Amino acid sequence: MHKTTPFSRWRRLGLLALLGATASVPALAQKAGDKWPERPVRLVVNFAPGGAADVLARAITPTMSQVLGQSVVVDNKPGAGGNIGISETVRAPKDGYTLLLSSGGAITINPMIYSKLAFNPEKDLTPVAAVARVHVFLETNPAVPATNVADFIKHLKANPGKLSYGSPGQGSSPHLAGEMFKRMAGVDAVHAPYKGAGPALSDVLSGQLQFWFDPGPGLKQVEAGKLRLLAIGSPHRSPQYPNVPTLAESGLPGFDADTLFGIYAPTGTPESVIEAVRTAVAKALEQKNVNDVILTLGATPAPLSRKAFIDHHATERERFGELVKAIGLKVD
């Protein structure tokens, strides 16, 4: 008699879930038009492999592929704070075959800080579907002599300008979290922008950087004892780390550096295609394995309505825009 292993049961459940997801394919195809998608869809990720955007994209694309009936292929285009990937997307034909997965900050903040953009992300891209609310976690290299936020602030004040922190790029939510932290704590530290969270994480692990605001990829290193987690930069504690205080609880009231990551399409993409993609993302966010990946990042799944996702951009622009003006952040 064939013995059913836990792995085979998990695989069977996964296949059943995907079969259930594909049940809506004919309806989606009819909505989007008989010819879409007739070839693979490219999902541009405007940050490097290993970062939050990349992890989220690779988590949702298998289900999206099943629902849409064509492969959805992740294509990393990092650099310039996400602008290279954005440019790649807005210049693509408005036919639904090129989409973007980005942080909301790259869409709303970049027009404020980059003076020579050849495009306007808020006008040239259409929000399609939110994927996750990404939180940032204040982490240090274990060599830093501090085990809590108060001691870390004291260490920074005793060493002005001598510690460095990394981010996925200028204007990214981890960068702005770092600037917010510096202003609210009254400390000085050097910002080192990278082309994604993955490269920044590598340098925090090596000790080349002393700390960073992690959008999630570094949490595995925290659990392995290779990084020290001091606090979360969100209004509320993380369900995954209930014993870790917020920065607001640690003497910086009102600290909030959360941002939404989601999928965008070039403005002018047919509404039928946008709706089909939105439905496919919603189906992906119903899958337990997808939610598990999001939670592993320390993030929260965000199955918002499309209107709520669109409206959130104004909130993010206002919240971070004040900080950008206050610190005079500009990139030529």
Helices and strands as residue ranges (DSSP letters): H 6-22, H 25-32, E 41-45, H 52-68, E 72-76, G 80-82, H 83-90, E 98-103, H 104-108, H 110-113, H 121-124, E 125-134, E 137-140, H 149-158, E 164-167, H 173-185, E 190-193, H 197-206, E 211-214, H 219-223, E 228-232, E 259-266, H 271-284, H 288-296, E 300-301, H 306-327
